[in-house]
C-alpha cells in the first residue's frame, strides 16, 4: 500500500489547516473524524470504532494517536514518520474502569500544551462525550475551543488531483447503476440486487478498483419509497412497482453518489409526471451552479420549477461530498437549500440530490458534480429519465 497522493498534496492541505487554526488562535487541533484524518494525512484503516485522534501542531508533523494494533497502517497509508505514531496499549481496549483517551491525553501532554489553546471536533461520529471528557480532564490546564468543521471546510474546495479521483469514483457509481438496472426485475429479492451492487462497487471499472462507499446502497421500493433512507430487505420486487435507487462509487475513500428511478412494468402516470418535473428541476439546478453564486440561489432555481408543477420538497437538494467513512459521505459543510449564504467556489464537489417522497411511492434523481470555472461538470453519467424495465 502507498499513500493516495504525493507528499506535496498533503503538505498543501496541512498548510491550509494550520492557517485556519491560526485564524482561531489555536496552538493545536485534535481531530476525531476519520475522514478528516484521511484527507489530511492519507491514514486509512477500519480503526475508528475504538478511540483514535490526529493531533495537528504548528511545529511538528501531524501525530496519530490510536490503538497499538492499528499503528502499522500509518506507515502503510501516510508519509508520516515514526515520531508521528503514538499508540496506546492493547489492554486498554473496551475494558471497564479505564479509557484509552486517558493514555492519548498523556501522549498529547508530552507536546507541552499546558496553558495552550487546543481546538477539538465537538460533533463528529466516533468521538464520544466520554472520550472528550477524559481527554480534557487530563489536560485541564489547557483552554479547549470548539473547532468543529474546521477541517471539513478546508476540504470543501478540492485540488485538481482530488477532482480526478472524484471522476474515478463517479465512473464507478455510473457503472454500479448500470449493473443495478440490468439486473433488477419483478420477483428478484432486494438483497440479491444489493449483492450485485456491492460487487460492482468493490470491483470498480477497468483500471480503477473500488472502495466501500460511506453510505450503503439504498433501495426505495413500494411503500418504503415514501421515506428517504430505508434499508434493503429480502422482499421481492413486484410487477408495476416504482423503485428509486440511491447508489454510489468510491475510490481512495472519495465518494460519488448517483440516484435514479426504475419503473418495473406499467407505472401510474403520476410517476412520469413527477419525474418530468424533477428532471427539469435537475437541469435548472445544473445550469445555475457556478462559482460566485449563493447556495440558496441554486435552490431557488429548483423551487421555481416545483412551483410551476405545484410540488413541494422541504429538505435540502444537495450537499458537499468527498472523502467519507460510514455512516455518511457528506462533508457537513455546503448545503443547497433555501436562504443558504455559502458562496460556491471552483472545485467544490456536490451531490445534487432531488428526491420526492410521496404518499406510498417516491422517486429520486441525483448527480455528483464539480464546480468549474464558469458552471459545473456532471461527474456521474447516466440517462436522466425513468428507467423502464
N, C-alpha and C positions, 0 to 999 in steps of 0.2 A: 504493500500500500504506500501511497505518497499523498502529500497534501494536495487538495483540489486545485490550488492556484500557486503561482510562483511567489517567492518571498516579497518582492516589491508590492504586490497587490495587498498582502496582509499589512505591510508597513504603512501603506496609504490609509487603510481602514483604522489602524491603531492611531495614527496621527489625527484622524477625524474625530475619534472618540476622545482622545486627550484634549483636543481643542474644545469639545463640548463640555468636558469636565472642568476645564479652566473657566469657562463662562459661568459655571455654577460654583466656582471656588472649591472644587473637590480635590483633596490630596490623593484620594484613592477611590476606586469603584469596585463593588462586589457584584458580580454578575451571577444570577441563578438560572437564567433561561438558557437551555441547551442550544437553542437556535442562535442566540447571540454569541455563545462560546464558539460555535462552529463558524459563524460569519467572521468573527474577529481573528481566530487562530487556525481554523480548519479542524479543530478537535471533533471527532466523530466516534461515538460508541453508544451502545444501549445501556448507559450507566446512570441515567438521570432519575431512576427510581429510588436511588439512595442519595443522601446529601452529597453535593459537589458544588463548587463555585469556581469562578475565574476571577482572580484579583488583578486589577489594572492599576498600575502606578505610573508616575511621570518619568521616573528614572530607572526603570527596570522592565525587562520584557514581561508580558502577561504571565501570571502564575496560576497553574491548575492545581486545585486542592480537592482531592476526592479519594475514593476507595482504592486501597492498595492493588486489588485485583484488576482495576481498570487503568492503572498508571501506564501500562505499556502502550495504550492507544495514543498517548501524547506523542511518543516517538514515531508511531506509525502514520499519524494523520496531520501533524503540525511541523513547523520549522523550529519549535521551541527546544531549548537545550535542557540539560539535566537540572539546572538550577531553577527551572520553571515548573518542576514537578514536586509537589509536597503531599504525598499520600498519608492517609491515616490507617491505623491497624485494622485488620480484618475482624478482630474480636469486638469491634465497636458497632458492627452492622446489626441492626434490628435486635438490640439487646436491652432488656429492661434496666432502667436505672442509670443509663449513660446515653449520651447522644454524640454522634460523630462531629456535629458542629462545634462542640467544645474543643475538640482536637484541631479542627480547622481554624477556629479563632486563635488558638495558641500559635499556630503557624503564621497567621496574619500578624499577630503581635510582634513577631520577630522582625518585621519590617519597620519597627519604631514608629508606629502610628498613634502613640499616646498623645492625646490632646489635638489630634488632627481631625480634619473633616472627611468623613467617609460616606460616599453615596452607596445606595443599595437599591435593588429592584424589589419593590414592595408588593407587586401584584402580578406575579408570574407563576405558572404551573410548576410544581415540584420544589418550590422554595417556601416551605410551610411557615406558619406563625411560630411554631415551636423552634424551628431551625433558626429563624431570625432572632427570636428572643434569646436563645442560648448563645448565639454568636455575639450579640450586643452586650449581654451580661458579662462576658469575658473581656470585653473591650469597652468597659463603661466609661473610661476617661476620654474616649473619642466622641466627637459630635457626629451623630448619624443623620443623614439627609436623604429624603425620598428622591431617588433618581430614576424612578420607573420610566421606561420607554426612552431613556437617553440613547441607548444603543439602537433601539428599534428605529428611531428617527434618523440615525446615522445610516441605517441600512436602506432607507426609503428610495434614495436615488442610486441606481445601480451603475457600476462601471461597465465599460464595453465588454469586458470578458465575462462579466456576470450575465449580460444580455445574451451572449452566445450560449451560455449554459441554460438559460431560460428558454431559448429557442429549442434546444435539445429536449428539455422537459416537455415542451409543448408538442413536439413531434411525437413523443411517446404518448401523450394524452390523446392526440388525434388518432393514433394507431389503436389505442385502447378502445376508443369509441367505435371505431370501425369493427373491431372484434366483437364488441357487445351487440352492435346492430346486426351483424352477420349471424349471430347465434341465438338471439332472443326469439322465442316462439311460444304460442299457446301450449300449455302442458309442461313446459320446462320449469323446474324449480328455480326460485330466485337464487338460492345458494349455489346452484350449479353454474348459473351465469356469472356470479361473483367469482367463482373459482377460475373461470376463463379470463375474467377481468384482471384478477390478481396475477395470474400467469403472464399476461401481456404486459402488465405494469413492470414486473420484475425483469422479464426478458428484454424489454425495450425494443429498439429498432436497430437495423444494421448499423454497426459502428458505435452505437450508444447503448450501454446497459442501463437498466432502470433501478431505482431505489423504492423502498416502501414509501408511499405517499403519506403526508402528515394527516390527511383526512381520509378515512376509509371510504370505499365506494358506497354511494347512496342510491337506493332504488325506491322510487315513489310510484307504487302501483295500486290501482283501485282506490279504496278508501284511504290508504296510507299516503296517497298523493295529496291529500288535503292538508298535510303538515310538511314542514321543511326538511326535517332531518330524521326520518325513520330508519331503523336498522333493517337489513335484509332478513328474510325468514326462509323457511322451507316451503312456503306457499307456492303454488304453481301459477304461472301467468295464465290469464284467461282470454278467451276469444273476445275481440272487440274492446279490449282493455287499453286504456291510455296509461303509458308508463314514462315517467321522467327519470333520466339517468344523470346523476352528477358524479363524474369520474375525474380522473386526473392522471398525470405522469410526474415523475420526479427523477432528477439527475443531479448527482452530487448534493443531495438534500434540497435542491431548488425545486419548487413545486409549480405546476401549471394546472389550472382547473378547466374543465370543459363540461358543459351540460347540454343535453338535447332531449327532445321528446319523441317517443316512438308510439305509433298507433298500431295495435295488433288487430288487423281486420278493419271492419267498418267502425267508424267513430262518430259521435254526435257532432253536428255542425258547430256547436259552441266551442269545441276544442279547436277547430280550424280557424274560427273567427277570432278567438282569443290569441291563438298563435300568430295570426296576421298582425294583430296589434303589438304583440311582444316583439316580433322580429322587426317590425317597422320602428319600434322604440329603440331596439338594439342598434339599428343603423343610425338613428338620430344621435344616440349616445356616442357611437364611434366617430361620427362626423364632427362632434362637438369637442371631444378630447384633444387638447393641445397644450403646449407649455404656456404658462401665464394665466390660465383660466382657473376660476374657483371650482372646487369640487361640487359646490352647491349649484353652479351653473350647468354642470353636466347633468345633475339630477333634474334640473328644470327642463332640459330638452326631452328627457324621458317623460316627465309629468305632462308636458304639452301633448304628447301622443296619447297618453292614457285618458286625458280629459276629452279628447275628441271621440274616443271609443266608450266613454262613460265607465271606465275601470278605475280601480283603486289598489294601490300597493303601499302598505305602511312602512315596510322595512327598507333599509338601505339597498342600493343597487350595485354595490361593488366595494372593493377594499384592496389595499396594498397586499401583494403576495410575493413570496420569495423563499428564502431558507425556512424550513419548518420541520418540527418534530411533532409527533402525536401529542395532544389531540387536535391541533389546529395548524393550518397552513397560512393563515392570515398574519400580517405583521403588526396588527393592532395600532396602526397609525392612520393612514389616509382612508377615509370613508366617503363614498359617493352617496350623499343624502341631502335633503333639503336644508338650506341655510349653512352648509359646511363651508368654512372660510379658508381651508387649506388650498394653497396655490399649487397646481400641478407643475411638475418640472420634467425636463427631458430625462429619459431613462428611468422614470418611475415605472413599475410594472403593476398592473391592476387586474384583478379578476372581476370583470363586469358580469354580475350575476342577476339575471332577470327571472324571477320565479313568481308564478301566480298560483296560489293555493286556494282553490275554490271549495264549494260545498260538495264533498265526496270525490273530487278529482283535482288534478293540478298539472301544470306544465312548467318546464324550465328551459331556458336558453342562456348560455353564457359563453364568453370568450376570455382568454388571458391575453392582455395587450401590453405593449410597451409604448410609452410616450416618446415621440420622435421630435425632430426639430420643428415641424410645422403641423403635426397631427398625431396619429397613433398607428402602430403596426399590430395587426392581429397575429399573435404568435401561433395560436391554435388555428387549425384549418379544418372545417367540416361544414357540410351543407346547412344553411340556416333555414331549415324548414322542418315540419313534422315528418319524421321518417315512417313511411307506411310499410308494414311487414305483413 
